[in-house]
Amino acid sequence: METKKTFGEFFKEKRMNTGLTLRHFCEKHNLDAGNMSKMERGISQPPKSEELLKKYAKLLKLEEGSDNWYLFFDLAAAETGRLPKELVEKDIVARMPVLFRTIRRKKLSKDKLDKLIKLIKES
């Protein structure tokens, strides 16, 4: 599942899928509408707390373990400059700098980056 959405756009889309306006969603779940609006519009960053992200994911009716569940957490991690927790294994983290240096040196075009992503997905 590929997306060009930001965390806030994805959050808003899933909130709207619940059939609730921002105001009603926040009232129903005792959330601050101003803060949620800023997050949906990308003015404030997604939360870093895994527990808060899980709470939001459940409020948005995202099925745990689904593609949307992982996309929700991946978008939050990417926008806050973190790796998803599943990737923070010693062996994987140790190899990441090599990948980053390779990508920087090669200055991959969008097409080449898309091919690399496809290759990784097929592995």
N, C-alpha and C positions, 0 to 999 in steps of 0.2 A: 504494500500500500504506500504509494508516494504522495507527498503533499508539499505544497508550497505555502501552506498556512502557517501563521504564527500561533503560538500557544493561545493568545487571547482570541484570535479568530476561531480556532478550534473549540475553545471553551464556549464562546458565544453560540456557535453552530449547535453544539451538543445541548446547551441550555435551551435554545429555541426548540430543539427536538423534544424537549420535555413538555412543550406547550405553554411555558410560563414566560411572562415578560421578566425583565431584569428585576423590576421592583417586586413582583410576586414571588419570584424565585428566592430573592433575599429575605423577604418577609417570612416565607414558608420555612426557610432553613436558618433563620436568625443570623443573617450575614449583613455586613455593611454594604449597601448599594453603591455608595461612592467609591469604595475601594474595589468592588467587583467591576464597576464600570471602567475604572482606570486600568485594571488588569485586562479586561476584554479589549480595550482600545490600544493596548501596548504601552501605555504611559507608565505603568508600574510592572515590575518583573513578576514572573510566576513565583509562587512560594518555593523555598528550597526544602522545607520540611516534608519528608516522605509521608508522615502521618496526615498532614494537612492536604497534601496532594491526593492521598487515598480517600480522605473524606470527600473532597470535591469530586473525584472520579465516581464515587458511589452516589453522590447527589445527582450527578449527571447521568446516572444509570448505565455507566460503562461496565461491561461484563469483565470481571477480573480475569486476566490472561488472554483477553481478546486482542486483536490488532489495534483497535481503538484505545484500549487500556494502555498498551505499550507506547503507542504514538503519543498519548497524553503525557506520559512520564518522560518520553524522549524529547518532546518539544520543550518541556519545562527544564530538563537538564541542559539542553543545547543553549537555551536563552539565558541560563544562569552560569554558563561556562563550566559545566560539570559533565562528567561521563555518566551514563546510566549505570546504576549500581551493579547490574549484571556483568558489566564490562570491567569493573574494578577488581579484577582478579590479578594477582601478582604477575603471572605469566603474560597476560594480555597487556597490562599497563607497561611492563618492561619493554614490550615491542612497539608501543605506540610512537615513541620518538623517531624510530626508523621510518615508519610510515609517513609521519609528518614531514621529515626532512626530504624524503623521496618525492612527495607531492610538491613541496616547495621548489625543489631543484628542477623538477620536470615542468613546473608551471602548467599544469593540466588545463586544457581547454574544457569547456562545458561538455562537449561530446566525449572526450577522453575520461573525464570524471564520471559521466554516466556509464561508460563502458566498464570502468573500474567497479562501480557500485553493482552493476549487473553481474560481473565476474564474482564478486564477493557473495552476492545473493545465491549464485548457483553452486557455491562451494559447500 
